[in-house]
């Protein structure tokens, strides 16, 4: 409890005002990966199979993301997406709670970037949202059958953020701290109902039209912000009464 009291040192008169009271549960980050413990030339899913795999569950293949030092937001390393890269960040098939999934992203001038979220950790079941960063500096977010267009800066590190509230079934995407779009999370990117579940992120070398995909990502953060964490336990009957003799249990 917090005691908001009209107290003061002897001789002083208490008078003050309160506003914007915030009470928030803080969770330890589930994952923070800056790739600084990796060696240039490593594959992400080989070094960290707990959190990463590839679309075909084939770490170390052409689908895996290579660690490079061409660009980095912090330190000297980042993960590169190009060619056949199809890296999956496993988010655990969460069905309750509020989560933030964020990273830094760098797209060189003249190239394109892409990623998607899926409702299931096993890829290819349901796309929750798709985001295309086009080579001309425009971008498209596909959610619930709609396309939301926006612009972004190339040759710079972008702050990419996502808020997914499974309890309220709502999601938001942020670019540089500003909301790009808010939508019903359980819908599918192409439209229609889907599962209210947080499965994974696909860092894929995808692009629209004739654009060539090439981008880097760094400082991946996955954090629970609040909401349900424990299972519901239902007891039937809700209460009972028994008598046992002395010496019994």
N, C-alpha and C positions, 0 to 999 in steps of 0.2 A: 504494500500500500504506500501511497504518497500522501503525506499530511500537508495540505496547503493551509497554512495557519497565519492568522493576523498577529504575529509575534514581532517583538522588537527589543533592542537593548533598553535598559531602564532610562526613562526620560524621552525616548523616541516614540513617535506615533506611527503605527503600521498602516501603510497604504500602498498597494501596488496592483498591477493589472496582469492578467494572463491571457494568452491567445495561442492558437495553433498547437494544442497539446498533441503530442505524438507518442504512441506506445507501440513499439515494434519488436518483434522477436528477431534476433540476429542469428543466422546460421553460419557455420563454417563453410567456406566454398567447397563444393564437391570436387571441382577440378580447377586448377590454374596451370596452364602450360605455356611457358615462354620459349621452349625449345633450346634453352641455353645449356642443358645437360647433354644435348645431342652433339654428335660430330658431323661436320659437313660431309654429305654423302650417305648419311643414315636415312633409312625409311621410317616414317612416323609410326606406322602400325607394327613394324618389327620391334622397335624400341619400347613402345607403349601399347601392347595388345589389350590391356585392361580397358582402355578407353577408345581405342581406334581399331578399325578393320578396313577392308575394302569391299566394294560392291559384291564381288565374287568370293569374299572371305579368303583373299589370297595376298597376305602381307608380303612385301618385298617384290611384288610384281610391278608391271607398268601402271597398275591402278593405284599403287601406293604413292604418297606424297614424299618428295625428296627434300631433305634439309639442305639449305643453301645459305650462303652469306652475301648474296647479291644485294638483298635488302633486309632490313630488320627495323622493327619499331622500338624494341628494347634489346640491349645486348648486341650480338652480332649475327644471330641465326633467325631464320624464319622457315616456314614450309612453302614450297612452290607447287602451284597447280598449273599444269600444262599438258599437252599431248593427250594421254589416255588416263590421266589422274581421275580417280573415282573413290575418294577417301571418305569413310563413314566415321563420324563422331558418335559413339554410343551413349544415349542419354537415359537408358534404363527402363523404357516403357512405363513412365510415371502416369498415374491416373488421378492423383490428387496433389494439391499444393500449388504454390506460385513460384515460378522459376525465372531466372535471368540467364540468358545464353548470349555472350558477347565475345567479340574479337576485333582485332585491328586488321585492315585489309588494304593492300596496295596494288593498284592496277596501272601498269605503265601506259603512257600515251600511245594510242593507236591499237590497244588490245582490249579484250573483253573479259568479264568475270561472271561467275554464276555460282549459286548454291541453292539448296532447297532443304526444308525440314520435312520429315516424314513422321506419320503417326505411330509407326512401328519400327522397332530397332532393326528387325530383319528388313532390308531394303526392298523397294519395289511394290509394296502393298498399297500404301496410300500416301500421296504427296499432300502435305498440309499447306505449303506455300512455296513458291518459286520466285527467285529474284535474279533478273538479268541486268548486268552492268554492260551497256553497249560501248563499242569502241569510239563512238562520237561524243561520249560524255552524258548521254541520256541513259535512263534505266527504267525497267518495268518490273513491278511486283504483281504476281498473279496469285489471287486469293479468292476463294468462294466464287469462281467463275468470272471475276472482274479483273481488269488490268489497271493498275495505278501507276502512272508515269511520273518520274521525277528526274532530277539531274544530280550529278556528282562530279567531283574533281579528280582528275587523273594525276599521276606522278606525285601522289601524296598519300600518307597513311590516313585511312578513313576509320572513324569510330562506328562500328556496326553493333547495334544492340537489339535485343529481343526480350520482351516480357510476355510470359505465357502463364495465365491464371487458369489452371484446370478446374478449380472449384467454381469459378464464375463462367468458364468456357469462353474466354476472351484472350486475344493476343494483340500485341503491338510490335511494330518494327520501328527502330530509331536509326537515324543517320546523323552523326555529329550532335547527338543529344536531342534532336527534334523528331517528333512523331511523323513517320511517313504514312502509316496506315494502321487502322484498328479493325479487327474482324473477329468473327466467331471462330474460335480455334478448331472446333471439331469438324468444320466443313473441309472439303477437299479443294485443292488449288484450282482444279478444273470445274468446280461447282458440285453441289450436292452434299448430303450428310456423310459424315465419316465418324471415326472413333475419337472420343475425347481423351487422347493419350499422347504423351510426349515420347517419341521413339528415338529419333536421331537426326543429325545434320549430314548432308551429302555435299562435300566440297568437290565439285565435279568440273572438269574442263569442258564446260558447255558454252554455247554462244548462239545468238540469233543471226540468221542470214549468212553472210560470208565473213563475219567477224572471226578473228583468231583469239582463242582464249589463252590468257596468261595472267596470273596474279599470285600474290604472296599473302599469307595470313600469319598472325603472330598474337601472342598474349591471349590465348583462348581461355575464357572464364565461364564456368558453369556453377550456378549458385542457387540454392533454395532460399527464397525470401520470406516465406511464411506458408500458412495453410496446413492442411492435415498431414501428419507424419506417421501416426499410429493407426493400426487397424481398429475397426469398430468391433467390440465384443458384446454379443447379445447372449443373455442368460435366460433360459426358460425352465422353470418359473423364475420370476425376478427375485423372489425371496422364498425361503423355506425354513422350517423349524423341525429339528429332530432331537430326541432324547436318547442318550446312550448311558449304559450303566457304568458305575465306578470301575475304573481299571480298563475300560474299553476306549477305543479311539475312533 
